[in-house]
């Protein structure tokens, strides 16, 4: 898939550096919240974890003949609870998924379903208010692989509850019919990928990302760690996406834009390069 570079002028960089304080605030908030949480549950033989607001499950299929693994993280939310997309928006905790403790498994790819927006007080967040299944792809490097997933999630109702849990699956096990259907659903719910480049640029002061010509009834942008984006709005035929936080470095990092209309979603990836 092609990655499409964007460039910032000096005026945009100055504005983005002013926003750097937002990075520190969001990072400190996440760190304090996580430190107050419960340590991860043991992952030795556990593929399900129940907590207030949700049941969290790791689903998987055996590797195919090429070693490709299809798996999924199922978050079965209770009524009234929410969890977050990879960019949570103006509030919330971005999910962090890590498989480094796995045995004979590498190359994790995470594909989130398209999010929706919801209000939390005066803030607008991106995420899910219904049970959600997130597609996970990886590769088996051993004959008897074990997938170990450490998932850090934010679960919210009136208050937010950080959850950090280790889940594990023996990849020699076949899923039952319900879990196999859930894995299929996760992969079918991935946004379709668009190869056409985005016509995107920053406005003069660098406070908004402007995307011309993108179709859809809503528009979401996510970036690497340190970046944060607010709710997009249409203005003069273009999507304007507020830049809430930005790092001082990050050349060649992949960004993702997801446009939605009804039940359809399209994802486009692009690079954002900051000139020194």
PECORFEN-V447671 format. One record per run of one state. SS is the DSSP state (a for helix, b for strand, c for the rest). FROM is the first residue (numbers start at 1). LEN is the number of residues. If there is no record, write none. Layout:
SS&FROM&LEN, SS&FROM&LEN
This chain:
c&1&4, b&5&3, c&8&2, a&10&9, c&19&1, a&20&16, c&36&12, b&48&4, c&52&2, b&54&7, c&61&7, b&68&10, c&78&4, b&82&8, c&90&6, b&96&3, c&99&4, b&103&1, c&104&1, b&105&7, c&112&1, b&113&1, c&114&2, b&116&5, c&121&2, b&123&6, c&129&3, b&132&9, c&141&5, b&146&11, c&157&3, b&160&11, c&171&6, a&177&12, c&189&1, b&190&1, c&191&1, b&192&2, c&194&5, b&199&4, c&203&5, b&208&5, c&213&5, b&218&5, c&223&5, b&228&2, c&230&3, b&233&3, c&236&2, b&238&8, c&246&7, b&253&9, c&262&2, b&264&10, c&274&3
